[in-house]
Amino acid sequence: MLPKRNHGRRRDRHERGLRGPLVDRTSPAYRSRTQKFDDILSWELTAFREHIGEKLDRYDVAVLDVPATDPTPWEDGIPLARFLPFERPSKILGRLVFYRMPIEMAIEDVDDPRLFIHRVMVGQIASALNMDPDDVDYAR
């Protein structure tokens, strides 16, 4: 006859501690670095859209982990973001691409990560809209 198992308790196999998540899913600590980065970027993009208006609606915004190719000859080092204009006229004029991992690596040396991401976005949006960065920046 086999002994009854107590299914009410979780197993502590190999004395590694009880299984299960360490943090509740509703806690901010549960979010991954990727999710936190996306949250900052989407918040910033919303603020830029409120400031600039409809001009930004004709551009596509994307987030990639790393650049797909080597830097172009006019870029120094690894790019943090790129503006890719579309050649044929269409409803979408171009794409703003932000690279998560290079930005996160650059953020390690910065005191305010949100301000750094904000400045990267100001530069790319100003380049895409062919405007002065001071006119694009909603914080000024």
Residue frames as qw, qx, qy, qz and C-alpha x, y, z in Angstrom:
[[0.000, 0.889, 0.458, 0.000, 0.00, 0.00, 0.00],
 [0.413, 0.424, -0.002, 0.806, 1.29, 3.45, -1.00],
 [0.217, -0.452, -0.468, 0.728, 1.38, 6.30, 1.51],
 [0.184, 0.876, 0.444, 0.049, -1.03, 9.17, 1.02],
 [0.438, 0.189, 0.044, 0.878, 0.47, 12.35, -0.37],
 [0.073, -0.730, -0.399, 0.551, -0.36, 15.67, 1.12],
 [0.419, 0.511, 0.434, 0.612, -1.31, 17.78, -1.91],
 [0.163, -0.946, -0.280, 0.029, -1.98, 20.85, 0.20],
 [0.383, -0.782, 0.267, 0.412, 1.71, 21.77, 0.54],
 [0.602, 0.740, -0.293, -0.062, 4.16, 22.53, -2.23],
 [0.946, -0.070, -0.066, 0.310, 7.20, 20.34, -2.52],
 [0.150, -0.913, 0.364, 0.106, 10.61, 21.54, -1.42],
 [0.958, 0.224, 0.011, 0.176, 12.65, 19.39, -3.72],
 [0.729, 0.259, -0.173, 0.610, 16.40, 19.40, -3.07],
 [0.418, -0.655, -0.317, 0.544, 15.99, 22.02, -0.33],
 [0.319, 0.241, 0.279, 0.873, 15.83, 24.89, -2.83],
 [0.187, 0.194, 0.279, -0.922, 12.88, 26.59, -1.20],
 [0.482, 0.490, 0.665, -0.292, 9.22, 26.57, -2.06],
 [0.318, 0.252, 0.612, 0.679, 8.20, 26.92, -5.68],
 [0.090, 0.841, 0.532, -0.029, 6.30, 29.84, -7.05],
 [0.315, 0.725, 0.052, 0.610, 6.73, 33.47, -7.98],
 [0.457, -0.169, -0.432, 0.759, 8.60, 35.71, -5.58],
 [0.083, 0.190, 0.106, -0.973, 6.57, 38.81, -6.39],
 [0.424, 0.543, 0.645, -0.330, 2.84, 39.25, -6.90],
 [0.438, 0.394, 0.568, 0.574, 1.80, 39.90, -10.51],
 [0.008, 0.923, 0.346, 0.167, 0.17, 43.20, -9.59],
 [0.500, -0.721, 0.079, 0.473, 3.41, 44.53, -8.11],
 [0.376, 0.886, -0.218, -0.162, 5.56, 46.88, -10.25],
 [0.291, -0.603, 0.731, 0.135, 8.57, 44.66, -9.52],
 [0.751, 0.178, 0.636, -0.024, 6.92, 41.88, -11.55],
 [0.587, 0.795, 0.033, -0.147, 7.35, 43.79, -14.83],
 [0.837, 0.036, 0.202, 0.507, 10.34, 42.90, -16.98],
 [0.286, -0.478, 0.186, 0.809, 12.94, 45.41, -18.20],
 [0.134, 0.210, 0.675, 0.694, 11.44, 45.18, -21.68],
 [0.138, -0.729, -0.657, -0.134, 7.97, 46.02, -20.37],
 [0.312, -0.747, -0.195, 0.553, 9.31, 48.94, -18.32],
 [0.266, -0.230, 0.415, 0.839, 11.18, 50.28, -21.38],
 [0.028, 0.429, 0.724, 0.539, 8.05, 49.98, -23.53],
 [0.217, -0.792, -0.539, 0.186, 6.03, 51.81, -20.85],
 [0.283, -0.613, 0.043, 0.736, 8.47, 54.74, -20.80],
 [0.183, -0.030, 0.591, 0.785, 8.58, 54.91, -24.60],
 [0.048, -0.577, -0.737, -0.349, 4.79, 54.81, -24.99],
 [0.238, -0.798, -0.386, 0.396, 4.31, 57.46, -22.29],
 [0.257, -0.466, 0.249, 0.809, 6.85, 59.72, -24.01],
 [0.127, 0.195, 0.712, 0.662, 5.26, 59.12, -27.41],
 [0.102, -0.742, -0.661, -0.040, 1.85, 60.09, -26.04],
 [0.255, -0.760, -0.139, 0.582, 3.29, 63.31, -24.61],
 [0.226, -0.240, 0.481, 0.813, 4.96, 64.14, -27.94],
 [0.060, 0.441, 0.767, 0.462, 1.71, 63.51, -29.82],
 [0.151, -0.828, -0.498, 0.208, -0.17, 65.85, -27.51],
 [0.272, -0.670, 0.098, 0.684, 2.49, 68.54, -28.00],
 [0.165, -0.213, 0.609, 0.746, 3.11, 68.22, -31.74],
 [0.608, 0.374, 0.148, -0.685, -0.34, 67.21, -32.89],
 [0.886, 0.346, 0.237, -0.199, -1.21, 65.34, -36.06],
 [0.344, 0.767, -0.525, -0.132, 2.25, 65.67, -37.64],
 [0.201, -0.430, 0.873, -0.114, 3.45, 62.56, -35.82],
 [0.776, 0.165, 0.461, -0.397, 0.45, 60.44, -36.91],
 [0.770, 0.585, -0.167, -0.190, 1.96, 59.79, -40.34],
 [0.245, 0.597, -0.748, 0.156, 5.01, 58.04, -38.88],
 [0.909, -0.197, -0.357, -0.084, 5.37, 54.48, -37.68],
 [0.218, -0.718, 0.571, -0.332, 7.20, 53.84, -34.39],
 [0.928, 0.004, -0.371, -0.022, 8.96, 50.55, -33.67],
 [0.425, -0.718, 0.530, -0.151, 11.12, 49.11, -30.90],
 [0.878, 0.259, -0.398, 0.053, 13.75, 46.49, -31.70],
 [0.814, -0.533, 0.002, 0.230, 16.15, 44.84, -29.30],
 [0.483, -0.481, 0.376, 0.628, 19.29, 45.55, -31.35],
 [0.389, 0.659, -0.288, -0.575, 20.10, 47.07, -34.76],
 [0.935, 0.236, 0.254, -0.075, 19.80, 44.49, -37.52],
 [0.759, 0.520, -0.042, 0.390, 22.91, 45.67, -39.38],
 [0.590, -0.182, -0.137, 0.775, 26.22, 47.35, -38.72],
 [0.003, -0.788, -0.196, 0.584, 26.20, 51.12, -38.31],
 [0.583, 0.755, 0.204, 0.218, 26.11, 53.13, -41.48],
 [0.644, 0.250, -0.110, 0.715, 29.30, 55.05, -42.36],
 [0.016, -0.611, 0.048, -0.790, 28.00, 58.34, -40.93],
 [0.716, -0.630, -0.116, -0.277, 27.04, 56.79, -37.55],
 [0.136, 0.568, -0.700, 0.411, 29.53, 56.65, -34.70],
 [0.186, -0.151, 0.872, -0.427, 29.31, 53.41, -32.74],
 [0.005, -0.367, -0.928, -0.063, 26.08, 51.55, -32.13],
 [0.210, -0.354, -0.224, -0.884, 22.97, 53.60, -32.98],
 [0.164, 0.145, 0.729, -0.648, 20.39, 54.16, -30.26],
 [0.493, 0.600, 0.514, -0.364, 17.65, 54.94, -32.77],
 [0.246, -0.036, 0.602, 0.759, 17.13, 55.49, -36.48],
 [0.491, 0.559, 0.231, -0.627, 14.72, 57.32, -38.74],
 [0.361, 0.035, 0.809, 0.462, 13.95, 55.41, -41.91],
 [0.412, 0.440, 0.010, -0.798, 12.08, 57.53, -44.48],
 [0.664, 0.334, 0.668, 0.045, 9.90, 55.73, -47.00],
 [0.241, -0.164, 0.492, 0.820, 10.78, 56.47, -50.62],
 [0.067, -0.414, -0.698, -0.580, 7.36, 56.18, -52.19],
 [0.298, -0.204, 0.204, -0.910, 4.67, 58.60, -51.08],
 [0.443, -0.342, -0.819, -0.130, 2.08, 56.85, -48.96],
 [0.495, -0.770, -0.246, -0.319, 0.01, 57.41, -45.86],
 [0.746, -0.597, 0.053, 0.291, 3.03, 56.56, -43.70],
 [0.313, 0.916, -0.248, 0.050, 6.03, 58.84, -44.36],
 [0.400, 0.532, -0.686, 0.295, 8.66, 56.89, -42.42],
 [0.839, -0.393, -0.376, 0.008, 9.54, 54.77, -39.43],
 [0.144, -0.752, 0.492, -0.415, 11.19, 55.74, -36.16],
 [0.887, -0.078, -0.449, 0.076, 13.06, 52.75, -34.75],
 [0.314, -0.761, 0.442, -0.357, 14.35, 52.73, -31.17],
 [0.712, 0.197, -0.661, 0.133, 16.83, 50.06, -30.10],
 [0.704, -0.664, -0.101, -0.233, 16.13, 48.88, -26.56],
 [0.889, -0.268, -0.087, 0.361, 19.39, 47.16, -25.61],
 [0.513, 0.326, -0.063, 0.791, 21.79, 49.91, -26.80],
 [0.237, -0.706, -0.035, -0.666, 19.65, 52.51, -25.01],
 [0.808, -0.573, -0.105, -0.090, 19.61, 50.40, -21.83],
 [0.814, -0.029, -0.114, 0.569, 23.40, 50.01, -22.01],
 [0.253, 0.488, -0.030, 0.835, 23.82, 53.78, -22.39],
 [0.491, -0.717, -0.168, -0.466, 21.38, 54.41, -19.52],
 [0.830, -0.326, -0.328, 0.311, 23.69, 52.62, -17.06],
 [0.511, 0.015, -0.139, 0.848, 25.96, 55.70, -17.02],
 [0.113, -0.483, -0.212, -0.842, 23.11, 58.22, -16.69],
 [0.077, 0.015, 0.652, -0.754, 21.43, 59.57, -13.56],
 [0.531, 0.338, 0.365, -0.686, 17.94, 59.98, -15.06],
 [0.352, 0.076, 0.862, 0.356, 16.95, 57.19, -17.52],
 [0.321, 0.735, 0.587, -0.108, 13.64, 58.85, -18.48],
 [0.068, 0.883, -0.114, -0.449, 15.40, 62.08, -19.43],
 [0.255, -0.391, 0.739, 0.486, 17.93, 60.16, -21.55],
 [0.347, 0.375, 0.835, 0.203, 15.15, 58.33, -23.44],
 [0.197, 0.867, 0.341, -0.306, 13.34, 61.66, -23.82],
 [0.049, -0.758, 0.370, 0.535, 16.42, 63.25, -25.41],
 [0.301, -0.082, 0.852, 0.420, 16.89, 60.33, -27.81],
 [0.298, 0.612, 0.732, 0.028, 13.25, 60.64, -28.86],
 [0.094, 0.876, 0.078, -0.467, 13.52, 64.43, -29.29],
 [0.149, -0.536, 0.601, 0.573, 16.43, 63.98, -31.68],
 [0.258, 0.134, 0.896, 0.337, 14.73, 61.32, -33.78],
 [0.226, 0.740, 0.618, -0.136, 11.34, 63.05, -33.95],
 [0.028, 0.830, -0.103, -0.547, 12.98, 66.37, -34.86],
 [0.184, -0.326, 0.748, 0.548, 14.92, 64.60, -37.62],
 [0.264, 0.373, 0.873, 0.173, 11.79, 62.90, -38.94],
 [0.150, 0.845, 0.488, -0.155, 9.68, 66.07, -38.95],
 [0.498, 0.398, 0.115, 0.762, 12.55, 68.26, -40.16],
 [0.287, -0.897, -0.168, -0.290, 12.02, 70.58, -37.20],
 [0.121, 0.617, -0.542, 0.557, 14.24, 72.21, -34.60],
 [0.504, -0.165, -0.809, 0.253, 14.65, 69.96, -31.52],
 [0.004, -0.092, -0.466, 0.880, 13.61, 72.87, -29.27],
 [0.515, 0.006, -0.176, -0.839, 10.27, 73.08, -31.09],
 [0.676, -0.065, -0.698, -0.229, 9.68, 69.34, -30.73],
 [0.353, -0.022, -0.767, 0.536, 10.59, 69.09, -27.05],
 [0.412, -0.686, -0.455, -0.392, 7.45, 69.39, -24.93],
 [0.659, -0.516, -0.359, 0.413, 9.51, 69.78, -21.73],
 [0.391, 0.002, 0.000, 0.920, 10.98, 73.15, -22.79]]
